[in-house]
Amino acid sequence: MNRDEFYTAFKHDIITSKLRPGELLKEKQIMQDYGIGRLPMREIMVRLQQENLIETIPRMGTVVTRLDIKHMRDVVELRLELECVVAKLAAERITDEQLGKLRELVEKIHSCADGKSDAAAAWDAQFHQLLYEAAGNAELTRVVNDLLQTMMRLWYYLELWDKDFLSDADGAPNILKALEKRDPDLAQKAMRVHINYSVSRAVTGKFDLV
């Protein structure tokens, strides 16, 4: 496994909670599990530490960063507002080609109604990535991407990628309809409903973090 492959695989395992918050990371075990050398592994670890996915604790070692309630709630609030800005800009700037790609993604998300939650998570992430592209603001995309990554850690940790979570059947289609109408206000409203639905489960009884 090369550096890029290790970075992608290891980061995925952190985000999807295969590597749990607070888990101690042992170099020899990582090298064995991922087939990576010590030097490239350490280089990627520095990168992941900069992304706040892992941290080094004195006299303990390197661990997966924990999920903090206050931080997560701050992220939730900020993401809600920024995703609405994304929707507004996308409605004003989206191309016909991008609309076509969004339609395909909506169909794929709905094809996961049988409970293929990992696939649905991937399609949902791509749906939002395409919206960021359509919004046409690189700095906004960078900030929202960081927030989305943090939210995905929360969703996987709380096991929210299940059929109940995916029952927000009208979320993505309603956003798509607003974009097809090139209606910024309607797009913002649809996005707010969509984000609020997912957030509502993360801030209720299951919001018990480590």
FENFENQUI-V207197 format. One record per residue. N is the residue number from 0. RES is the residue in three letters. SS is DSSP state (h for helix, s for strand, l for the rest). PHI is phi in degrees with one decimal (none if undefined). D_CENTER is the distance of its C-alpha to the mean C-alpha in Angstrom with 2 decimals. Layout:
BEGIN
[[N/RES/SS/PHI/D_CENTER] [N/RES/SS/PHI/D_CENTER]]
END
This chain:
BEGIN
[[0/MET/l/none/24.24] [1/ASN/l/-84.7/24.00] [2/ARG/h/-58.4/21.98] [3/ASP/h/-63.3/19.23] [4/GLU/h/-64.9/18.97] [5/PHE/h/-65.0/18.95] [6/TYR/h/-57.6/16.27] [7/THR/h/-63.7/13.91] [8/ALA/h/-68.3/15.09] [9/PHE/h/-68.7/15.23] [10/LYS/h/-63.2/11.81] [11/HIS/h/-60.8/10.48] [12/ASP/h/-68.2/12.94] [13/ILE/h/-74.0/11.84] [14/ILE/h/-62.8/8.15] [15/THR/l/-87.3/9.65] [16/SER/l/67.7/12.49] [17/LYS/l/-64.4/15.14] [18/LEU/l/-100.0/16.07] [19/ARG/l/-78.4/16.29] [20/PRO/l/-54.4/16.10] [21/GLY/l/86.9/19.59] [22/GLU/l/-69.0/20.50] [23/LEU/s/-76.2/23.16] [24/LEU/l/-101.9/22.57] [25/LYS/l/-102.5/25.88] [26/GLU/h/-56.2/26.53] [27/LYS/h/-61.2/28.94] [28/GLN/h/-67.2/26.75] [29/ILE/h/-64.0/23.78] [30/MET/h/-59.6/26.27] [31/GLN/h/-71.8/27.65] [32/ASP/h/-68.3/24.50] [33/TYR/h/-106.9/22.89] [34/GLY/l/62.4/26.16] [35/ILE/l/-124.8/25.63] [36/GLY/l/-78.0/28.34] [37/ARG/h/-63.6/28.59] [38/LEU/h/-64.1/28.52] [39/PRO/h/-62.8/25.43] [40/MET/h/-62.1/23.62] [41/ARG/h/-66.3/24.60] [42/GLU/h/-62.9/23.58] [43/ILE/h/-70.0/19.99] [44/MET/h/-61.6/20.09] [45/VAL/h/-61.8/21.11] [46/ARG/h/-62.5/18.20] [47/LEU/h/-69.3/15.69] [48/GLN/h/-68.6/17.81] [49/GLN/h/-66.4/17.51] [50/GLU/l/-88.0/13.71] [51/ASN/l/63.7/14.50] [52/LEU/l/-95.8/13.17] [53/ILE/s/-135.1/16.82] [54/GLU/s/-149.6/20.04] [55/THR/s/-102.3/23.75] [56/ILE/s/-108.2/25.90] [57/PRO/l/-52.7/29.67] [58/ARG/l/64.0/31.84] [59/MET/l/-126.2/28.94] [60/GLY/s/128.8/26.81] [61/THR/s/-93.9/23.21] [62/VAL/s/-131.5/20.66] [63/VAL/s/-70.1/16.94] [64/THR/l/-61.1/16.18] [65/ARG/l/-80.2/16.49] [66/LEU/l/-97.1/14.43] [67/ASP/l/-98.9/16.67] [68/ILE/h/-57.9/17.23] [69/LYS/h/-61.3/18.36] [70/HIS/h/-62.4/15.56] [71/MET/h/-64.1/12.91] [72/ARG/h/-67.9/15.09] [73/ASP/h/-62.7/15.44] [74/VAL/h/-63.3/11.74] [75/VAL/h/-57.7/11.77] [76/GLU/h/-63.0/14.93] [77/LEU/h/-68.7/14.03] [78/ARG/h/-63.4/10.86] [79/LEU/h/-56.2/13.13] [80/GLU/h/-69.7/15.80] [81/LEU/h/-71.9/14.10] [82/GLU/h/-64.4/12.39] [83/CYS/h/-68.5/16.00] [84/VAL/h/-64.8/17.37] [85/VAL/h/-57.3/15.23] [86/ALA/h/-61.1/16.63] [87/LYS/h/-61.9/20.08] [88/LEU/h/-65.3/20.19] [89/ALA/h/-62.9/18.91] [90/ALA/h/-62.4/21.70] [91/GLU/h/-83.7/24.16] [92/ARG/h/-122.4/23.26] [93/ILE/l/-62.9/21.76] [94/THR/l/-95.7/23.97] [95/ASP/h/-62.5/25.39] [96/GLU/h/-63.4/23.82] [97/GLN/h/-65.9/20.28] [98/LEU/h/-61.5/21.22] [99/GLY/h/-61.7/22.40] [100/LYS/h/-66.4/19.17] [101/LEU/h/-64.6/17.32] [102/ARG/h/-60.1/20.08] [103/GLU/h/-63.0/19.58] [104/LEU/h/-67.6/15.87] [105/VAL/h/-61.4/16.91] [106/GLU/h/-63.5/19.60] [107/LYS/h/-67.4/17.42] [108/ILE/h/-60.7/15.14] [109/HIS/h/-69.4/18.49] [110/SER/l/-70.2/19.87] [111/CYS/l/-93.9/17.61] [112/ALA/l/-64.2/19.56] [113/ASP/l/-83.1/21.37] [114/GLY/l/102.0/18.57] [115/LYS/l/-77.3/16.85] [116/SER/h/-67.3/13.58] [117/ASP/h/-63.2/12.04] [118/ALA/h/-66.3/13.12] [119/ALA/h/-61.9/11.92] [120/ALA/h/-61.1/8.29] [121/ALA/h/-65.5/8.90] [122/TRP/h/-67.4/10.89] [123/ASP/h/-63.9/8.75] [124/ALA/h/-63.3/6.12] [125/GLN/h/-66.0/9.56] [126/PHE/h/-58.7/10.97] [127/HIS/h/-69.0/9.01] [128/GLN/h/-61.0/9.67] [129/LEU/h/-68.5/13.20] [130/LEU/h/-63.1/13.53] [131/TYR/h/-61.8/12.86] [132/GLU/h/-61.5/15.46] [133/ALA/h/-66.4/17.77] [134/ALA/h/-65.6/17.68] [135/GLY/l/70.9/19.25] [136/ASN/l/-128.3/18.49] [137/ALA/h/-62.4/17.32] [138/GLU/h/-68.4/17.14] [139/LEU/h/-62.6/15.12] [140/THR/h/-60.1/12.60] [141/ARG/h/-60.6/12.55] [142/VAL/h/-66.7/12.13] [143/VAL/h/-67.5/9.42] [144/ASN/h/-60.5/7.31] [145/ASP/h/-62.7/8.10] [146/LEU/h/-67.1/7.37] [147/LEU/h/-62.7/3.82] [148/GLN/h/-59.9/3.86] [149/THR/h/-65.5/6.38] [150/MET/h/-63.6/5.47] [151/MET/h/-64.0/3.84] [152/ARG/h/-60.0/7.11] [153/LEU/h/-63.7/8.95] [154/TRP/h/-59.1/8.46] [155/TYR/h/-69.1/9.57] [156/TYR/h/-62.1/12.16] [157/LEU/l/-87.7/13.58] [158/GLU/l/57.1/13.55] [159/LEU/l/-88.2/12.30] [160/TRP/l/-82.0/11.48] [161/ASP/l/-129.1/15.18] [162/LYS/l/-62.2/17.63] [163/ASP/l/-65.2/18.01] [164/PHE/h/-63.0/14.39] [165/LEU/h/-79.1/14.66] [166/SER/h/-76.0/17.96] [167/ASP/l/-74.4/16.66] [168/ALA/l/-64.6/18.58] [169/ASP/l/-94.8/19.45] [170/GLY/h/-57.9/16.19] [171/ALA/h/-63.5/15.29] [172/PRO/h/-59.4/19.06] [173/ASN/h/-68.0/20.10] [174/ILE/h/-63.9/17.89] [175/LEU/h/-59.8/19.34] [176/LYS/h/-59.7/22.82] [177/ALA/h/-65.2/22.60] [178/LEU/h/-68.4/21.62] [179/GLU/h/-63.3/24.48] [180/LYS/l/-83.5/26.78] [181/ARG/l/55.3/25.64] [182/ASP/l/-108.5/25.59] [183/PRO/h/-59.8/23.49] [184/ASP/h/-64.9/24.40] [185/LEU/h/-65.1/23.60] [186/ALA/h/-64.1/20.22] [187/GLN/h/-63.5/19.37] [188/LYS/h/-63.9/20.74] [189/ALA/h/-64.2/18.86] [190/MET/h/-66.6/15.48] [191/ARG/h/-61.5/16.57] [192/VAL/h/-63.4/17.56] [193/HIS/h/-62.8/14.39] [194/ILE/h/-68.1/12.17] [195/ASN/h/-60.4/15.07] [196/TYR/h/-62.5/15.19] [197/SER/h/-69.4/11.85] [198/VAL/h/-66.9/12.56] [199/SER/h/-58.0/16.10] [200/ARG/h/-78.2/15.48] [201/ALA/h/-83.9/13.63] [202/VAL/l/-111.4/16.52] [203/THR/l/-99.8/19.39] [204/GLY/l/-61.6/21.14] [205/LYS/l/-85.5/18.31] [206/PHE/l/-81.8/17.12] [207/ASP/l/-124.8/19.23] [208/LEU/l/-90.9/17.55] [209/VAL/l/-101.9/19.22]]
END
